[in-house]
Amino acid sequence: MDTADLEQKKVLVIAYGFPPIAHAGVYRTMRFCRYLPDNGWTPTVITINESKDIHSDHSLMKRIPPEVRIHRTYILDIWRMIQRYRARDARREAVRASLRDPGSRGGVAGAVKRVERFFLSALLKIFSIPDHMVFWIPFAVIRGIRLMRKEDFDVIYTTSPPHSEHLAGLILAKIFRKPWVADFRDPIVDNFHTEELFRIELWLHGLLENIIVRFADTVVMVTESHRQSLKNRYPALGGKFVVVRNGFDPALFENIQPDSFDRFTILFGGTLYGTISPDFFIHGLARWLETKDPSVRDNVQALFYGMGCEKAGALAHELGLEHVVRTSGLIPHDEIIRKQKGADLLLLIIGHDSKSAGVITSKLYEYMAVKRPILAIMQESEALDIIRDYGNFYHAPHDDYPALLKALDNAYEEYLRKGRAREEENREQEKEKRAPGFDNSRYDVTVQVKDLIHIFNESNLRRAGIPGEHPLP
């Protein structure tokens, strides 16, 4: 076993997002930090201060063991400052418009306002290269230097996005000559966001990836597709690349009781952005309801929880589905798990562009953990292969309305067949509907954390120049 050493080892974790921040990327780092101490490694985390405009869920702090020390630092985020200014300005403009303030229309004042908006948009673009968190690097490095002068860390671990934070790991690794493990939760170059970038931005993203890949002792990613892309770009460095998938913490699901819904409930929990769009599903839902008796509309609801879900609400309103489709922002994690457990169908959407074929959203593993049927809207992909292994799913490729309507038909018929009174009995039967070879344990964080520890140990051996083979998982 990798953690057989009696002495507890130490890892310095640099993570921009960490509880109580509750964005999607936080959970992977939180899961690792929860189980590292039980496996012989004590994490010390450098992260940012809490902020009112970053969603927080303080219940997440209960999942962090007391051995994990958390050091929060200031961040200079000019991009976020500009966004706050624009939000305040928009509110002032709305008040002026409601009062019919002549100063808010046309003339010199209007021209000045247009120039200001153009200038602010340009600044937002400039301060997003490579991401708007780049000005956190000096604060993270300074705190890291203080910590590493006081105690001896065995490994530095950085996780992104934001991808700029890896530079803090690089600087500290060079100063203190420590092994550095860089974890990519999302790709830098092979990301659908890059389709919106200018050529100079693409070049800078490529440069950042090159620097990280060449100087990190080990580079971790969450999908095989991403690993293969990196191997193709850096064939001489292929031995550095290893996959540790996202997963779930089974302990979080054991004592949470499902919510009870009085109608057929489709639930989406996650973030809608880029090509991860609700449009196809909501248009398809409208078409499906048109084929049904009007009474069905009162027996169906689609619930959207998470960032960007207001897009689903706006489209539903346009289509007259405001009483069927309901949306909310982020809610506490325990609450979304209750709703997922109680839903009849869990909606998973992955973008339809070519770069999304390698995306496996972390929400997939949570859906599988609650053992509910999944409606997968995606093209052929690595994620779809995992869902096929799971077995309890319906699939509709983007823009394939017949497939979507058939999936909704089948899921709704299954709901009617079961009846709500037999729900508990049928939850147990759901386990039998999965493919016989499905093994949930491969996505269990208590298993994955051992892979991460193996990577830490092997990175130490390679940095020390110890001869011999050091295979990574």
PyMOL commands that set and color helices and strands:
alter all, ss='L'
color gray80, all
select helices_A, chain A and resi 26-35+37-39+58-63+78-99+102-104+107-126+134-150+163-176+192-196+199-215+224-233+235-240+250-252+279-290+294-297+310-318+333-342+354-358+363-369+382-390+401-418+420-433+440-443+445-464
alter helices_A, ss='H'
color red, helices_A
select strands_A, chain A and resi 9-14+41-48+69-73+155-160+180-184+218-221+241-243+264-269+300-305+325-328+345-349+374-377+393-396
alter strands_A, ss='S'
color yellow, strands_A
deselect
rebuild
show_as cartoon
